[in-house]
Amino acid sequence: MTEEKKLRTHFLILGTFLPEDILKDVFIKDTFPHVQDYKFIKNFVSSLIYTKKVDLSFVSYLNVSDYPFFPQKIVKKIVWSTKINNEELSGISVPFINTPISKVITRFFSMLFYGYKTLLKNKKTQGIIVYGAYLPSLVSGYILSKTFKVPLIGILTDPPALSNSRDNKIKKYLRKIEKILTSLFLKKVNKLIVVNENLAIDFSPQTPYIVVNGFIDRHEFSNAKNKDENIETNKNTIIFAYTGSIEKKYGIKELVEGFLKASVENAVLEICGRGDFDNELREISKNYRNIIYHGFVLPDKALEIQRRAHFLINTRPLNESYTKYSFPSKMLEYMASGKPIITTLLPGMEPYKDFLIILEDNNPETISKIIRKLCLDDYSKYIAIGIKAKEFVLKNNTIEALGEKILNFLLF
């Protein structure tokens, strides 16, 4: 071991970090894949690796939908290894039973067991980092931090125990209990990394925190030119694109209704993703040639769709309780594409408002008006906004730019 490596700081990460080859297989099999969740933790890990000042160990779990939405009822242990920035990383994906109640219990004991084994081998650990407001990893992390007398650091990208449209009455009730317990343990963490400061203020008000809206991997975007030649080739067609979750709670239904209401003959809306609006959207796309639904695609394909679009759009509602805590991670991805972005302005997005085309709300009438206006206006003034957005995030939100900032927060 080199002298440099001996001086590195060690952290254990409990969460969802896994190599891309495993994730691609999971994304294809899972009816409702958690793509943005995996992207955040991957870029967080990359940001620490780029500092060349840390060694990381991982006890992870597959963040998959309950059986049968993910086809495995018994998820086996996976021992994995991968490379980031020429650094060898390795870890364990824990075994668990993939049914609603059993999943929580078995993940907790698996993470506690493998976390304990990992920390016995790394007695100079400086902290345990828990990704997400997820009860099994949070409680196991808390027990391990007390056992080994090291700080517990939480990463929050969403409020605890969010429900979804697939939850039955029993599961909704259990989520309420989970939210109470998770909120209790969040108050026991020593430091927090949050995508929106309201997450820290409301769920762990006495805890020191840092806001990290998300990350951009410069290598994904710096070589991707704004494809103006594509715009010229398709000058008779104006492409709007949405890439993300097709859940009704995120405003996808209003987006489609607003786009159709605009009735712009040479405008096309391209959508990719999965969610509870999937079947309805497939039917709509069959009946309207200007709605193109790709279904779920892997991240590389989603980036390709963004790059060939003229406008990217995000129509999350402003009146839902979760929006107070939200920062859609795809917004930074959108900005890095260099394309103009149409969006509602969520509370956490204020610092970026000068780089956005703002929707007052996600009412279909509001959406239709802005689409008609944009299709009539000179496109060059909007692409200029998009290019400024790209320059801003490639300067301030890259994994390289944020790594030292995060590490200083963790250590001091």
N, C-alpha and C positions, 0 to 999 in steps of 0.2 A: 504493500500500500504506500502510495506517495505521501510526502509530507503535507501536500495540499489537501489530499483526501482526509488525512487524520484531523485536520483543522475544521472540517466541514461540520455543520450543524445537522443533527438527525431529527426527523419528524416521522411519526406514524400517521398515515392518512386512512381514516375509515370512511368509505363512501362507494362511489360508483365508477372509479377510474379503471378502465380496462383497455387492452390493445385494440386497434382498429379492426383487425381481422376477426376477432370475436364479436365485436359490436356490429359489423356488417351482417353477420349471420343472424344476430339477435334482431336487428332492425327489419330484416326480411320476414322473419317468422312471427314477430309480434304484431298483433292487429293494431295496437296503439303505441308505437315506439316512442321512447323519450329521447329524441335526438338532441334537442337543445340542452337538456340536462347533461348529457354526456359531453357535449361540446364545451360547456363551461368548466367542468372539472378537468378535462384534458388540457385546456388552455391555462387554467390555474397551475396545474402541475408543470406545464412547459415554462411558465413564467418563473417559477422557482428554480427549475433546472438551468435556465439560461443565466442565472446569477453565478453558477459554478461554486456556490457556497453551501449547498445542502446535499444531504443524502436522504432519500425517502424510502420508507417501507409502506406496503399497501395491504390492507385487508378490505376487500371489496365485495360487493354483491351485485348480481345481475338485476338491474332495475327494470323488471318486466311486468307486464299486465298479469292479473290473476289467470290461472287456468280456467277456461279453455282459450281465452284470448291470446295467451302464449301457450303453445302446445305441450309444454312439459309440466307435469304435476310435481315431479321430483327433480329438483335442479341439483346436479352433482358438483362437487368441488372441482375447481379448475386451478391448476398451478400454471402461471403464465410468465412470460418475459417479453420485453419490447425495448426499443431504443428511441430516445428523444435527444436531439442535438448531440448525437454520438455518446450519450450516457446510457448505460445498461440499467434498466429498471425491471424489477420482478415483484411478484406478489401472489396472493391467493384470492380467488373468488369463492366465497363460502357456500357450502351446501345448505339448502332449505327446502321446505315443503311449500309449493306454490299455490296454496289456497288461502283465502282471506285472513282467518285468525291464525292458522298454523304458520303462515309466512312471517308474521310479526314475531311470534315466539321463537321459531327455529332460527331466524336470522339473528335475533338477539343473542342466543346461546352460542351460535357459530362465531359471531363476531367477537364476543367476549373470550371464547376459547382461543381462537387464532390470534387475536390481539394480544392476549397474555403471552402466548408462545413467542410471538414476534418481539415483544418488549423484553423478554428474558434474554434474547440474543443481542439486544441493543440497549444496554444499560445507561448509555449516555444520551438518551433521547431528551430533547429539549421541549417537546410538546406533542400533544395528540390533536390532530385536525379532523373534525367531523364535518363531512359535507352534507348539507341539507337538514331541514327540520324534520328528521325522521326518527321516531322514537327508539327503535332497536339500536341504531348506531349511536344515538345521543346518550342513551342510558349506559350502554356498554363502554362508550368513551368516558363517561363520568366515573364509572367504577374503576376503570383502568388508570385514569388520571389520579384518583385518590390512592390507589394501590401503589403506583410507582412515583407518586408525589411530583407530578409534572403538570404544566398548564393545559387546560382544555380550550381549544379554539374552535369556534363554530363558523361555518359558511352558510349564509341564508340567501337563497334566491327566490323563495316563496314563503308565504305564511304557513304555519303548521297545519297538517291534516286537511288539505283541500279536498273537497268532495268532487265527484264527477257524475255525469248523467247515467253512468252504468251502475252506480251504487244503489243497492236495495235498501229497504227501511232499516234492517238490522245493521248493515254496514254504515249507514249514515249516523245511526246512534253510536256505534263504536268509534266513528271518527270524532264525535264530540268528546268522548272520553279521552281519545288519543290527543286531541288538541289541548285539553286541560293538562294532561301529564307532560306533553312536549313543552308547553309554555312554562311549566314549572321547572323543567330541567334546563331550558334555555337561559333562565335566570342564574344558573349555576356555572355557566361558561365564563372563562377569564377574559376572552377577547372575541370580537365578532367581525367577520368580513361580510358585508351586505351589498346587494345590488341597489337598494333603495333605503335611505336612512330611516324611513318610517318603520321598517322591520326591526331595527335596533331600538328605536324610541318606544315602540308599543310592546315588544315582546321581551326585551331585556334592557330596561331603561338605565340601569346603573353600570352597564358593561361598556368598557372602551370599544370603539368600533372604527372601521374604515370603510368608506364606500368605494366599491369597484363595480361599475355598471356591467362590465363584461370585457372580453378580450378580442383582439384581432390578431390573427396569425399573419404577419406581414408577407410570408412566403406564399400564402394562398392568393394574395391580392396584388402585391406590388408588380407582378409580371402580367397581370390581367389589365390590358388597356381598355379604356372606354371604347366600345366597338362602334365608332361613328360610321364605319363602313357598312355595318349591319343596318344602321338607321337609314343610310342612303339606299341600300338595296331594298329595304322595306318601306320606302318613303310614303307609300300609299296606305300602309297599315301602322296604326299606333298601338303598341303593345303595353298593357298594364300587367303586372305580375304580383302574385301573392304566394309566398313560400312559407309554410308553417303549419300549425295545428288546425285541423278542420273541425274544431269544436264550436258549437253554436254560441257558447258563452264568450268567445273571442271575436264575435261580430262578423263571421264569415257569411252568414245568411243575409245580413244587411248589405254587405259588400256586393254580393251577387245581385240582389234586388236593385240596388242603386245603379249598378253598371247597366243592367238591362233597361232600367227606367231612362237612362241617359240617351239610349237609342242613337248612338253614333255609329254610322255604317262602317267606317274604316277603323274602328277600335276593336281590339281583342283583349280578353282577360284570360291570362294563363294562371292556373292554380296547381300547386302540388302539396301533398300532405295527407294525413289521416285523421279521422275523428268522427263524431256522431252525426255530422252532416254529409258523410261520404255517399250514402245511397241516394239521397236527394240530389246531391251535386252531380252524380253520374247521370241521373235522369235529365236534369237540366241541360247538361252538356250534350246530350243526344238531341235535344230539341232546339238548341241555339248554337249555331256554328261559331259564334263569336265568344263562347265560353269553352275554353279548352282545359279539361281536368286530367292531369297526368297521374293522379293517384299518388301513392307514396313513392318517393325517389330517394336515392342515397344523396348525401350532402354535396358531392361533386356535381351531380346532375342539377340540384337546386341552384348552385352557384352559376351554372351554365344558363339556366332560365333567367336568373337575375341579370346576367350580363347582356343578354340579347333584348331585354325589355327597354322601353323608353321611360316608363315610370314604375316604381315599386310602391305598394300600397299596404297599409295596415289600419284596420278600422275597429280597434278594440273599443268597447263601450266605456264611457266615463262614469257611469252611475252604479257600477258593480262594486261590491265591497273589496274585492281583491285588487282593483286597479290602484288603490291607495299605496299598495306595496309593490306594484308591478314595475319592472323594467324589461320589456320584451328583448331578449338577447339578440333576436334577429334584426333589431334596429341598427346595431353596430355593424352587423354583416351587410345590411342594406346600404349603410353609409359608405362602407369600404368599397362597394361596387362602383361608386361614382355616379350612380343614377339618381335623379330627383325622387324624393320620397314624399308621398301623401300619407298623412297620419293624424289621428286624434292625438292631442297632447296630454299624455298621462303625467301625474305629478312628478315622477322621477326623471322626466325627459326635458325639464326646463333648461338645463345647460346646453341643450342641442337645438333649441327652437329656431335659431337663426339659419339652420341648415335644412329646415323642413318646410313642406307645404302643409299648413295646418287645417284640419277639419274641425269645425266647431263642435260637432257631435257625429255619431255614426248613424244618424237617420238616413234611410235610403234617398230621400229627397236632397239632403245635403251632399251626399256622395255623388248623385247624378249631376248636380249643378257644377261641382268642381271638375268632374270628368269632361263635361261639355266645354267648360271654359278652357281647360288645358289643351283639348284637341283643336281649339280655334287659335290659341295663342302661339307666339313665336317660341319654338322649342329651345332655342339657343340660350335664352335667359334662365331656363330651368336647369339645363345641363350644367350651366355655370355654378348654380347652387350645389348640384350634386358633386361636382369636382372639388368645391371648397369643403364639403362634408368629408369626402375621401381624404383630403389632405389633413384635415383636423384629426380624424381617428387614427390615421397612420402615424401621426406624431404623438398622440396622447394615449391611445388605447391599445397599443401593441403589447404582446407578451413581454418583449424586451423592456419597454418603457415602464411596465407595472411591476416587474419582478423585484427590483431593488426596493421599491416603495412598500410592497407587501412584506418582504423579508424584514425590513427595518421595523415595521409595525409589529411583527411577530416576536422580535427579539428584544425590543425596548419599550 
